[in-house]
Amino acid sequence: MTGSSTPSGQPFPGPSSAGQSPSGQSASTQPASVVRLDVPGGREVTHRDVAANGARFHIAELGDGPLVLLLHGFPQFWWTWRHQLVALADAGFRAVAMDLRGVGGSDRTPRGYDPAGLALDVTGVIRSLGEPDAALLGHDLGGYLAWTAAAMRPKLVRRLAVASMPHPRRWRSAMLADVKQTRAGSHIWGFQRPWIPERRLTADDGALVGELIREWSGPRPPEDEAVEVYRRAMCIPSTAHCSIEPYRWLVRSLARPDGIQFNRRMKRPVRVPTLHLHGSLDPVLRTRSAAGSGQYVEAPYRWRLFDGLGHFPHEEDPVAFSAELINWLKDPEPDR
């Protein structure tokens, strides 16, 4: 966002101003050339920016019909949903994948990375798209925000689908009480250090991004070309910092009044049909941590475990994932 600044007074380069890094990166690292990509099959998605909650968000859109809004996780951006955009459009939906605040082609602001604020980004985008509501699909951090949006703004969420992320209250309790989950989420604890995580994420052209994606996947990780795309996107100036900020809030707020208040707000049950998707080999969020999230849903809740898949089921087996999602979206009365 042009004109915004960090707490230290240094400008945050937004999508329109992040041309070169201090090391003199080429034009190929500019957001427009890195994140405004096409999807499989030569389909040309519509790329545009929408205003919501005081910031500008990049979206990729394909198809017509009821709105399905897709929210990416870490360390990715909208392109992680490239297969689902095509499948949803072919199934008669208006599929829109957005870049979260601070990532991809969206604004990089100095503040606004708490889950309540990020969820308002999501619901604000729904309104900016001119729709009365949307089916939300979120993965990882995007799933955390999808849970949050469904609880905070229920009138704007028609259905909820979450992949690789337990309900926020389940996540909190597992990270604090389950030693195995605490160990599995060690990267989140590591993010609490200042500056070092950002430097590690961007070192060697984002090599760590590739390592994380491969380590967190099952036996069918995303193709090497896709990993290269994510590495380049993480190297857009300020992206690493903005990607880490939500995780810093999640940990640092555990004992603070704002974190305690958020946890209380999330007691509010989700009252829309919910599809919960998880890979049986997910090493980041254990199946035991995710299972049981249905206790926070007072509506039809469907749990789907994908055998042999890891943390990125939508990329590891896009055909099976998309089929499960679309069949559920088209089911007028999904069973509990």
Order of alpha helices (4+ residues) and beta strands (2+ residues): alpha-beta-beta-beta-alpha-beta-alpha-beta-alpha-beta-alpha-alpha-alpha-alpha-alpha-alpha-alpha-beta-alpha-beta-alpha-alpha
